[in-house]
């Protein structure tokens, strides 16, 4: 699997463990209807936005620790786009974001939201 830069997809996060397959990678398969392929560094604004949209990523439950600002998480590409359209999109790690994102979001938009090390 490749990232949006065309190189090998890198690990997004192992703490908290993320990814649709809970392997730390933002990759997908046919059962992932949310298409969790964007590796984001979540912000308070984004967490509040997605909570109001019915996706509570803040509250710990079951094996999910709950997220806090600064955590890295594989987001659904359509939720990231929705957050982008509402000016609350979190920054993303292009090394850990699946190349499949390019089917939904132009590269030039992604670059504007890339995290820098």
Secondary structure, DSSP 8 states (H G I E B T S, - for coil): -BBTTSSB-----BTTB-STTSSS-B---TT-TT-EEEEEE--HHHHHHHHHTT---SS-BTTB----TT-EEEEEHHHHHHHHHTT---EE-GGGBBGGGGGTS-HHHHHHTB---
